[in-house]
Amino acid sequence: MRARMFRSSALAVALILCALPLRAVTVPAPTLSTRVVISVRDQKLMLIENGTIAATYPVSTSKYGLGDGWGSLTTPLGLLQVAQKIGDHAPFGAVFHNRRWTGEILQPNTPGRDPVMTRIIWLRGLQVSNAHAFKRCIYIHGTNEEKTIGRPASYGCIRMRSNDVTALYNQLPIGTPVEIVQDRLPKASKMADPEVYGFDAPASASALRKDSSQTKVASGPRA
């Protein structure tokens, strides 16, 4: 009973946080020079730049599994892109509420707290299977619960240590493609081949293009 009540409370909070009015902003079309692959099986995130592994970080995906259903608190799979970045000048450990810094700063693993912290990288789905990701507020973000990194423990988002998410944030331009997969991360020998990730699919299927055009998405308030 307690577990059901906790999940209901978490769902209510998630819905409230994403219920703010949305406005349209312009997001560049993704390119292939920088991209991210997240492995649910490995609980790791790989940053790839120009066909080379630039960095690999441990992460935490949803403890409720995979999917994109409304109210599911699950992590969506497939191709997404970075739609917004929030927290440019926020200090390490900054606590965010409604994507705004509250002024509070927490040290990692402070007991009894589980806020979004340090940086927010807001993802937009590019496929039918993850079309709700943006309005569900699926982020890559820092967490107070750093002791849980490396195993599924989130409510749908991709959690990272504050040091790691800050480093990643600084390397990702708006529009960067992000692929979340169930399988293990690909081998280094395959980094230079976009086909490994399905990035060779037509723009109508994957929304990935090598031109400089832009796409419109809806967004919430910036921090």
N, C-alpha and C positions, 0 to 999 in steps of 0.2 A: 504493500500500500504506500509506504513511504517513497519507494522508487518511482511509482506512478505519479505521485504528487510532485516529486522533484522534476520529472520529465515534463509534466504539464506546466510547471512554473517556468522552466527553461524555454519551452515553446512560446509561452505568452510573452516573455521578455524579448525573444527573437522577433516575434511579429510586431511588437511595439517599436523596436529599434528600426524596423524597416518600413514603418507606416508613415514616415514623414513625406511631405509632398516632394515629388521628383521633378526635375527640370532637365531639358535636353542639353547635352554638351557634345562637342565633337571629339571623336576618338580616331586617331590615325589607323589605317588598315595595317594589320600585322605584316612584318617582314621576317625573313629567315636568318638574319645576321645574329640576332640574340633570341634565344628561346629557352623555355623551362620545361623540364619533364619531372613529374612527381609520381613516385611509385608507392602505391598503397601497400603492396607486399613488403617492400623494403622499409617503408616509412622514411623515405629520403627524397630530397629535392635536388635535382641536378641543373645547374646553370650552364648553358652551352653558348659559346660565342665563336662565330666563324668556324663552326665545325669542330671546335676544341672544347673539352670540359674545362670550364673556368673555375667551378666550385661545386662541392656537394655538401648538403646540410641535412641533419636529421630533422624530421618533422613529426607532427601528430595529426592524423586525419580523424574523421568522426568515429566515435565509439558506437554509433547507431548504424554503421554500415555505409553502403553506397547507394546513390540515387539522387533524384532532383525533384521529388514530390513536395508539394506545399506542406509545411508543417512536419516534415520527416526528420529534420535535423541530421540529414545524411550528407555525405560528400559526393558531389557530382563527378562523373567520369567524362573523358573526351577532351575536345579542343575548346579552349577558352582564350581570353586575352585580358591583359591589364587595362582596365577601363579608367581607374582613378588611383592616384597615390596621395595618401593623406598622412601628414605628420612631418613635413620637411624639416622644421626647426624645433620639433619637440625633443625634450631631453630623454636620455635613456631611462626606461621605466615609466614614462608618462602614461597615465591612465586615460582612456578614451571612453566617452559616453555619447551615443548618437554621433559618432565620428568627430567629436570635438574634445580637445584636451581639457580635462576638468581642473587642471592645475595641480593635481595630486601626482606624486611619484612613488612607485613601489619598488622594493628590492625583490629579486626573483625568489619565488617560493614563500612569500609572506603568507602565513596561515590564514585560512578562512576567506581568501579573496580569489576571484577568477575573472578579472576584466580583460578587455582587449587593451594591449599595451604597445607602446614605443612607435610602431609604424603600422599602417594599413595599406595593403595592396588589394584593391577591390577588383574582382574578376567578373567578366561578362561572358556568358556562354555563346559559342558560335555554332552549336548544333541543336537539333531538336531534343536530344537526350539531356542537354544541360541548359535549355532555354530560360529556365527560371533562376539561374544562378545569381544574376545581378540583383533582381528584386528580392531574392532570399538573403542578400547580404553575405555572399560567400567571399571571404577575404583570405589572403595570406597575412598573418599578423603575429605580433609578439604576444607572449602569454606570461602570466605570473607563475603558472603551473609548469615550470621548466623541468621538474622531476618526472613529468609524464611524457616528455618528448621522446620519440622513438617507439611509441605504441599508440594505437587509436584511443583518443581521449577527448576529442573536441565535440562540438555540437554542429558540425558540418564544415567549418572552416579548416584551413591549413595553418596549424600553429607552429611557431618557431621560437627559438631563444631570441631574446632581445638583441644580443650582439649579432646573431646571424641574420635576422630580418632587416636590421639596419644596413648591413653590408649588401644584402640582396637588393633592397630598396634603391640603393645608390647606383645599381648597375642595370636597372630595368627601365627602359623608356616606356611611356604610355603606348599601348598597342602591342606590346610584347606577347607573342603566343605562349600559352601555358597548356601543356597536355597532362592530364591526370589519368594514369593507367593502373590497372590491377596488377599487372605483372612486374617483374623486376626491372630495374633501370637497364637500358641498353648498354652494350659493351662499347668501350672507347673506340674500337675499330670501326664502328658504324656511325660515329658522330657526324661525319661529313656527308652522309646520305639522307637527305630530307625524307625520302620515301619510307624510311624506317618508321617515321612518325605519322605517315599519312599526309604530310604537307605537300605532296605532289598532286593531291586531288584538285579538281576544278574549283575555282573560286565560289561557284554556286553551292558546292557541297561543303567546303571547309572554311570559306570566308577568308582564306589566306591568299594574299596577292603580293607581288613584288613591286607594285607601283606605289606612288605617293598619294593616292586618293585617300579620302577620309570617309568614315561612317559615323552616323549619328546614333547615340544611345541616351537613355534616360539616366540621370544621376541624382543623388541626394546632395545635401549641403556638404561643402568641404570644411575640413578642420582649419 
